[in-house]
Amino acid sequence: MKLVKTLAVVGLGCAAAEQPRRRSEVLGQVETEALGVVWRGNGSNSHELLEALELPKEFSWCDKDGVSYCTMSRNQHIPQYCGSCWAHGSISALGDRIKIARKGKGVDVNLAVQHVLNCGGIGSCYGGTVDGPYQWMHDISKKTGTGVAYETGNPYLACSSDSKEGFCEKIDTTCKPENVARTCGSFDKEGGACSGLSKYPHATVSDYGSISGADAMMKEIYQRGSISCGIDANPMLNYESGIITDKGSGVDHVISVVGWGNDAKVGMYWIVRNSWGEYWGEMGYLRVAKGALMVEEQCSWAVPGEFTAAETGNQVHCHEGGDNCKVTSKANVVVINMHFATGDSFGIYGDIMAATPHTKPKPEEDKIPVTILTGFLGSGKTTLLNYILQEQTGWKIAIIENEFGEVSIDDALLKQDKKNLAEKIVVMDNGCMCCTIRGDLLAGLEEIIAEIKKGSGIDCIMIETTGMADPVPIVRTFMSSPSVTAELRLDAVVAMADAKHLPARLDDQIEEGKVNEAYQQIAFADKVILNKLDLITTEEAIATKDRIREINKFAKVLPAVKGRVKLSEIFNIRAHDMTNFVNESDFEKEAVSEVAGHGGGHEGGHGHDENCTEEHGEGGHGGHGGGHGAHGEAASTGHGAGHGGGHGHGENRHDTRVNSFSIVREGEIVPRRLSAWMQSLGQLPADKGVVFRIKAILAVKDHPYKHVFHAVMDVSDEDDAGPWGPDEKKVSKIVFIGKSLDQKFLREGFEAIFE
């Protein structure tokens, strides 16, 4: 929209000061922290992308080359007063970003503010937080695969569960299916028989963060779209037109900022969309001078993940439960340069157009691989890390050590002339680097990236995670941080295990409902270094390896003495490259064993000579027969721990420990059923277990490619691998690793998604 011409430069400070302050709609720090809302720092990769660009003096998404990407201006106080500005500001900015991703085409996506009020748990009609809405949207996107419903399925009521004023006392706003998205089928005294929709149009958030300061705000808005910000609303109460210059005295309201302009007298000003209706101000908008109303103190941004749109070919719309809705596989707007200059290109999903950045993304093979190292104190991590930093010369590896780790790189390695770098990066004589992270891992990774860009020649990065039971927080950092994934790729999770003490750790008695950390570390690992083999017998080594394999079918066990392994076995192995899944021999072996079963021993002895560089060596341990006992497609895996004949676990096995099992099924999967089932895995009932990891190769109906799925807790990804061969039998294979898994329940769910 074009704003009206400036009539006057307005300063409302005095008038506002004579009035009592309006009730704040922004919660204080104590209340915010109590809700679990976390300030994510002044972080956005758009700042880096725009370092070399000169920002224009005027810019607005409401009038970008004659096109408006701004969605509707709302009124939070209709049908009655409700202090829900915190939800309106966030929802409006996200709606703009979805429209930007679609290049302004199609019907506007208007998200349901009422869904946030009903289910967010981060605010109400009595106020909320600046950062809370996007954090909640991101969390439910990751946990359930669904996001915020559309306004048409959940209209705004100006009520929340704790608001009893007016008619809200008679309205149910608890978080249940009919208060997420619903439809009503008849008239009656209560307003019609309404029911919740199992499927409904929605939008997810793939990333979010917080920023402050004019420069950061301008870069974020220009690069990716509108943002939501806190503001002092008291000087706005009588606003009609012009530019507000009042400095403000406290944030009590949330709005969205869509751009900026320049005035001959005032200079730069922000173009702000309010949520008090179009009768107010400049058709629902106002202009705020740079530095005024505290608008630059705290702002939030979000990146759209997936969103629902109608098919453009035949205009099939979402209805009757949403069966005909089309959802993008990915919105591809993690990094957007939306200037629509010559050379821009777009990927099309239905009527959804997702921008491609001007800078061509770095190919996966050119990104620096990152290995995450887990393991208990005393397992040998210090020995391995010191070997990497001091003795080996074939690799240049950057090691990041977390703040709470019990392991410290030997102080003697850090030469005195390098001590002045303190907790910054220390470069070793062999070109390796060491960095101790105190606080934000993301900031540490970005420091390493900066060193790499200077030409350090680093081959790999290893993150030591002592003090963490699992690597999921680091995996989340990778999946949700474009500035990291632009330069780095998650390569593998490696667990260091003490061969002598691991069995005892696995047998530790733990409290009801908790997970044995030794099990958990093995469950999340792509490879396990079984260290200190020189301290145990051959029989003990075989039994320990078998226990590891029972927990995690895919974790290759690397025998080691004094922490020595071939570095090529733990670096740049592409364990998280989904296109490699179809070539994994272990996947094929487990699939065969699950369908046909076998009781014979594994051929080839296990050897652990002084260097321990090979898993199978001459003159090592003799073959062993920990046979897998399976009974066709519907049977569960069995695992013998000794030298012969495995045993099968029945179909109803419900192990309270961490374990893994696989399912193989011929036939083709119905896409819609697959999507719903995958979403359900993220929210299993408590009595069905907890899924830690999933790997799957799937045959999807009418899809020529092998579809690959990988999940680590609530962080998942999927992609297409190679095509199915003309005569190749279409077989789907899936492996679960988790705690107390109800195998019968998961098998039945998997079976139900086939045609």
N, C-alpha and C positions, 0 to 999 in steps of 0.2 A: 504494500500500500504506500501511497505518497502522503507524507505528513503535511499538515497545513503550514502555511508560512508563519514564521516567528512574528508574533505581535508584540511581545515584550520579553525582556529577560526577567524571570520571576525569582525573587528570593523570599521564601515564606518562613524564614527562621523566627522572626519576631512574632508573627501571628500564631505560629504553632506553639511558641513558648508560653503564650498567654492561656493556652488551652491545657487541660489535663492530658497526659499522654494516653494514646489509645492502648488497649490491651495488646500485649505482644503476642504474636502468633508464631514466634520462634522460640523454641525451648532453650534453656540455659545449658551450660557445659555439664553440670551434674546430671540433669535429666537426660541429656543426649547420650552420655556415657552409659547411663542405666539401661537405655534401649539397645545398647550394643552397636551404636553407630560410630564409625571410626573415620576421623579425618585422614584422607589418603595422601596429604602433602601437596606441594605445589608442582604437580607432575603432569606433563602431557607431551607426547612425542612431537606434537605439531610445533612446539617451540624450536626443536632442533631442525625440523624440516624447513622452517622459514627463516633461518639465520641469515641466509644470503638474499632474501627477498625484501623489497621495500613495500611496506603496507600502504595502501591508498589513504588519502586524507578523509575520504568518505566511503562508507561501505554499509550496505543493508541487505539482509536476505529477503526483506519485504519488497525490494525493487532491485533485483540482480539482472541486469541486461533486459529490463522490461518484464521480467517474470517474478512473481511473488512466491517465495517458498515458505512464507509464514502461514501457519494454520490459524484457526479461528481464535478470536479473543473471547475468553470465557468470563463468567460472573460467578465467583465463589459464594455469593450471598443470595442466590436464587435457588430454591424457593424460600429459603430463610437464611439468617446469618449463620455462617460457619467459618471458623478460622483455619481454613484448609489451604491457605496460599502456598504453603510448602509443597503440597502435592500438585497444585495447579501450575506453579512455576516450572517444576520438573517435567510434568507431562507435556506442557506446551512446547518446551524446548526440544524434547525427544520427538514429538510429532513433526516439528520443523525438520529435524535431521532425517527422518524417514522420507519426507517429501523431497529433501535435497538428494537423497540416494536414488530417488525415482526420477530425478531431473524435472521435477514439477509436473510430471504426467500422472494421469489417473485421478480417481476420487481421493480427497484428503483422508488420511488415517487419523481419526479422533479417538484417542485412548481414554479408557474409563478411569476418571479420578476416583469414582466411588469404589472401584476394586482396590485401589491403594488404601482408602480409608477403612474398608471392611477387613482387609487381610494383611496389610503391611506391618502393623504392630509398631510403627515408628512415628506415630502422631495421630491426631484426631481433630475434631472441630475446635479444640482448645489450644491447638498449636502443634508444631512438628519441627523437623530439623532440615537444614539446607542439604545435607549429604545423604540423609536416610533413604529417600525414595529410590535413588539409583542403586544404592547398596542392596536394598531389598529386591529390586527388579533383577539385578545381576545374580543374586543368590538363588531366587526361584528359577531363573533361566537355567542355571547350572544343575540344580537339584531335580527339577521336574521336566525340563525341556519345554515348558510353557512359559508364557509371560503375562503381560498386562492385557486384559480383555479390551475389546472395543466398546465405545460408548453405546452402540446400538444394543448390546447385550447386557448392559449394566448402567442405566442412566444415572446422572448425578442427583442425589437426594439432599445434599447439604446436611447429612447426619453421620454420626459415627457411633460406635458401640457405647461410648461413655457420655454421649450428649443426650440429655433428657428434655431440653427446652423445646417448646412448641410441639409439633406433631412427631418429633423424633422419638418420644417416649413410646409411641405405638408402632414404631418401625423396627424390624429385625435387621440389624446390620452385622451380625456375627459372620465369621468367615466359613461359609459352607457353599456347596455347589451352586445353589440358586442365587447366592450373593456374590458369585464370581461372574457368571454369565448365565442368563436364563431366557426363557420364553414362556408366555402364558396362553392357555388354550380355551378359556371360557369366561363368561361373566358370572359373578356371584357377589354376595354381600362383602366379601373380603377383597374384591378386586380381581378375581380370576384365579384359576388353578395354575400356578407357576411351578416350573421345575427347572433344575439346573441342567446345563448342556455338558455332555461328556467331552465334546469337541467344540471349539469356538475360535473365531478369529482372534489372534493375539500378536503381540510384538515382544521380543526379548531384548535384553541388553548384554552385549558381549564384553564390554569394558566400561569402566567409569573412573572418575577421579575428581580431585579438588584443586582449584587454582586460586590465586589472588594476585592483585596488581594489574595495572592497566595494560602493560606490554603483553603479559601472559594471556590476558583476556582477549585482546585484539587478535593475537596469533591463533588462539583456539577457535574463536568465532570465524575468522577469515578462512581457516583451513578446514574446519569440520562442521560448523553450524552454530546455532543458538545455544546459550548456556543459561543456567538458573543461578541467581545471586540473591544474597541477603541485602536488605535495604532498610533505611529508616523511613517509615511511612508517614510519620506525623506531619512533615512539611508537604506531603502530597494530598492531604485531606481536601483542601479547597482548590486543588489544581484544575485549571481549565485549558491552558495553552502556554507555550513558551519553554524556556530552559530553566530548570531549578538549579540554583547555585548554593543553597544551604548545605553546610558541611555535614549536618546530622549529628545525633548524639547517642545512637544505639540502634542496632539491627533488631527489627521487630516484625519483618514482613519479607516475603520471597516473591521475586518477579523473574521474568526471563529477559535477557539482553539479546537483541537480534542484529545489532550493528552499531555504527557510530557516524557522527557527522562533524562539521566544522562551522563555527559561527564567527563572523568578523569581530564581534565584541568579546564573546566568552571563550572562544577557542573550541577545543574538542568537547563533544558531548556524546553521551550514550543514548541509543534508541532503545527504549524499554517498553515491554508489553506487560501491562498489569492484568489483574483478574477481578476487576470491579465492574465489568460490563463496558459496552461501547458507548453508552451515554456519558461516561466519565472521560475527562481529559481529551486527548486528541484521538477520538474514536477508540478508546481503550488503551492508548499508548501515551507515553510522556517522554520528555527529553531531560536528561540529567547531566549537568556539567561534570567533566572529569574531576575526580576528587570529592564530589558532592554525595550526600546521603549515605556515605559509607558503603557504596555499591561495589567498591573494589576490594572489600575486606575478605569476603568468602564466597566463592562461586563453585559450581559443580558442572561437570560435563558427563555425557554418556554416549556410547557408540551403539547404534542399533545392531542387533544380531540377526534374528529372523523375524519376518513379519508376513502376515497373510494378505493375499490379494486375489482378486477374481481372475480366472482365465480370460485372456483377451480375445482368443479366437472365437469363442461362442458365448462369451459373457456369462458363463456359469457362475452364479454367486454363492456365497456361503449361506447355507440354510439347513434347517432340520438337523441340527447337531453338528453341522460343519463338515459333513462327509465330502463335499465338493470343493472345499477350500484348497487353495494351492499355497504352499509355504516354500519359501526359498530354502535351498540347502544351506546357503550362507548369504548374508546380505553383502559381504565383501566391502564393508565400509569402515573397517578397522582403521585404515589410514586413507583419508579422502582429500583430494585437492580439487575442490569444486568450483573452478573458475571457468570451466567450459571453454578453454582456449583451443586453438587449432591443435589437433593431435590427440585430444582426449578420446578415449574409447570406453565402451560400456559393455558389461556382460548382462544378458537379458534373461530373467526368470519370470515368465508370465508378463505382467506389465511392470515388473520391478527392474529398475536400471541402477546398477551399482557402479560407482565411479572407480576408475583405475587411476592411481596416482601418476603424476607426470614422471617421477623418477621410477624407472623400471625396478621392481623388487629384485633383490639379490637371489639368484637360484639357490635351492636348498644345498646343492653340492658345494657352493662357495661359502656357506655359513660356517662359523666356528662351532664344532661339536662340544656339548657340555655333558660331563659325566657327574652324577650325584653319588657320593660315597657315604654309606651308612655303616653302622657297626658299633658294638659295645666297647667300652673302655677295656683295654688289654687284648683286643682281638688282633692287633698288629697294624693298625692304621698309621701310627706314628712312623713305624719302620717303612711302610710303603711310601708315605708322603716324603720322608727324608730321602729315600732312594730316588724318587722322582726329582727332587730339588737338587740333590748333591751328586749322586753317582752316575746316573744314566745320562747319555749325551745325544741320544737319537731323537728326542722329542723336546719341543719347547712348550711347556704346560704351565698354565696359570692356575694356582691353587687358591681357592677362597675358603677361609676358615671362619666358622661362625662364632659369635661372641661367647656362647655358653659351652663351647666344646671343652671336654676334659683334655683333649689332645692338643698340644701346642707344638708347632714346628720347633725343632731343637734350636735354642737361642744361639748356639755357636754358629749356626748357618747364617745368621743375620749379622754381617760384618759391621764393625763399629762405625765405619763411614756412611753406613746406610741407616743408622738408627734415627737420624733426624727426620726420616720419612714417617716415623712413628707408625700409625695404623694405616698409612697409605700403602701403595703398592711397592714392594721390595723386589728388585730384579736380581736374580742369582747369576753366578758366573756362567752357568750353562744356558742362559737365556730364559730360564723359567722365571715365573713371577709368583710372589706370595702376597696375599692380602687378607687381613683380619677384618671381618665385617662387624661393626658395632651399630646395630640398628637395622636400617633398611637394606635388605638384600638387593633390591632393585637398583639402589644408588651405587652399591658396590659393583654390580654387573656393568653399569654404565661407565664406571671408572675404568674397568678392564677394557670395555669397548673403545673408550677414548685412547687408551694405550695401544690397542691393536691398530686403530686408524693412523697412529703415528708411525706405523711400520715395525712393530715389535716382532713380527713373524711368529706369533703364538699359533701353535697347532691345535691345542685343545684347552678346555677349562675343566677343572675338577672342583666341585663344591663339597666340602666336608661338613656333614650335618650332625655331628655328635650332639646329643641332647634332644634330638627329634626322633620320635618313634617311627615316623614314615616321611617320605619325601613329598607328600601331596602339596604342602604349602609352596614348595619351590616349583612343582609342576604347574600350580595355578599361576604363579608369577610368569611363567613362560607363556601359558595359554592366553593370558589376559593383558600382556604388556607388549604392544606393537613395537616400541622402541627396542625391546630385547629381541623379539622374534625377527626383526629386520636384519639383525647381524648374527644371531646365535640360533642354534637348534638343539633341542633336548635329544641327547644321543642314547643314554643308558643310565640305569640305576644299578649300582654295584654294591653288594653287601659283603663286608668283611666278617668272617666267622672264625672263632677260635675252635678248632676241631676237638680239642681236649675238653672244653667246657660247654660247648653248644648243647650236647644231649641233656646236661643238667639244667641248662637255661630253658630248654623246651619242656622239661618236666616240672618247672617251677609251678607251685600252686598260686593261683591268682584269685582276686576277689570276683564274686559272681558278677557277670555283666561286663567285665573288663577283658582286654585282649592281651595275651602274652606278647611282650614286645619282641622277643626273639622270633616268634611266628610271624609277627607283622613285618619285620625287616626282611625276612626271606620272601614273604608273599609279594612285596612290592619290588623285589629285585629282578633284574634281567639276567644278571650273573652273580654267583656267589663265590667268593674266594675262600676256600676252605684252608685256612692257614694253620701252621704248627703241626703238620702231618708227621713230623719227625718225633712227636711226643706221644703218638698213639700206635696201636697195632694195626695190621692190615684189616683184620676183621672189624675193628672199631671204625676204621675209615669207611669201609663199605656200608656198614649199618648207618653211619651218620649221613652219608650221601643219600642213601635210600630215604631217610626221614626228610631230607631237604626236598627230594623229588616228590614225596607225597604231599608236601605243602604247596609246592610250586612246580608244575610240570615243565614250565618253559625256562626256568632258571638254570643255565648251564653252570656246572660246578667246576671251578678251576682249582686244582690242588696247588698248594704253595707251602714253602718252607721259608721262614723269615720274611714273609710278605712279598716274595719275588714271583712275579708273573710276567708273561710277555705283555708289554703295554698295548700291543695291537689287539689283545684279547679284551681290553677294557676301555679303549679309546677308539672313537670313530667306527663303532660297530653297527650303527644305524638300527638299534633295537626298537626305536620308536618311529622308524620310517615304515608307514603302513604298507607301502607298495612292496616291501620285502617280506611281509607276512606270508604271502602265497608261496614263497621259496624256502620258508623255514622247514628244514628237515624234521625238527622236533614236532612241529605242528602236524606234519604228515604222519610221523610215527605214532603220536598220541591218538590221531584219528583212527588209524588202522587198529591199534590196540583196543580202542573203545568199541569198534564195530565187531571185530572178530575175536578178540581176546587172545591172550597167549600166556603160556605158563613156563616157557623156556627161559633160560638165563640170557643176560646180555653178553654178547661175545666180546672178546678183547679185554685184557686185564687193565686195571687201573694202575698206573705207575706214578710214583712221586720221587724222582731222583733229586739231586741236590738243587738243581735249578728249577725243577717243577714247571717246565714250560709246556708240557703236553698233558692233556687229560688222559690219554691212553698211551702207555709206553711199554716197550719190551721189558721183560723181566720184572714187571710190576705185579700187581695183584692178579690172581687168576680170575677167570670169568665167574660171574655170580648170577643166580637165577631168582631175582626178586620179581617173580612173574606177576603180570597184571591179569586179574581175573575179571573178564567182562562177559556179559551175556547178551550179546546183540545190541541193537540200537537202544533199547529201553533200559539197559542195565547200567549200574553205576560202576565206577572204577574200583579195582582192588589193588593192593600193593603188598607184596611180601617183603619183609625186611631182612630175611636171612638168605641162605644159599640155595633155596629151591622152593618150587611151587608156591605161587601167590595165593591169596584168598580174596574172594569177592565180597564187597560190601553190598548188602541188599538195597533195593530201590528206595526203601524208606529211611535209609541211613540219615541221621541228623546229628553230625559231629559237632560237638561244642568247641572244638579247636579250629584253627585255621587249616583249610585243606583246599584242594582243587579237584575239579572233575570236568570232563568234556562230553559234548553231545555231537553226534554226526547224523545228518538226515538228508536223504535224497529228496529231490523235488524243488519247487520254486516257492518263494515267499511272497505274500501279498504286501506291497509297499505300505499301505495304510495300516495294516495290522502290525507290521514291523515297527513303524514309528511309535504307535501307541504302546507296544510292549517295551521298547527301549526306554520310553519315558517312565513306565511303571517300575523298572528296575532301580531307578534312583530314589524310589520311595517305598521300598518293600515293607510290609508289616513287620513289626519287631520279632514276631515268632517265626519268620521265614529266613532270618539271618541277615548278614551284612555283606554286600559284595565289595571286595577291594579292587579287583581287576577283572576286565573282560577282554578277550581277544576273539575276533570272529572273522571268518571268510564266508560270505553269504551269496546265495544265488537268488536274485530278485527277479520276479516275473517281468517279462518284457524289457529286461535290462541286459545289454550284451556284455557288460563287464562284471568281473568279480568285485563285489562290494565288501570293503574291509572296514571293520569297526574296532576301536580301541578305547577303553575307558580305564581311568585310574580314579577310584572313588567317584566324585561328582564332576570330574574333568574328563570330557570325552571328545573324540574326533572320529571322523569317518571320511572315506575317500574311495575312489574306484582304482582298482589295480588293472592287471592285464585282461584282455577279452577271453571269454570262454571259447575253447576250440570247437570247430564244427562237429566233431564226434565226441567231445568231452562230456562225461556224465556230470550233471549239475548236482553237486553235493555241498551242503552248508555245514560248516564246522564251527563250534563255539566252545570256548574254555572259560570257566568261572574259577576265580580264586577268592575265598572269603571266609567268614567266620559263621559257624552254625548254619550253614546253607541247607535249606530244605530242598534237596535234589529233586524229589518227586514234583514239588510245586514248580520249580524252574523248568523241568523237562516238559511238564504239561503246558506251561506257558509258551515254550519254544515250539512245541508241536502245533499249537493253536494258530500260529501265524502263517502256516503253510496253506497253500491252495487246496 
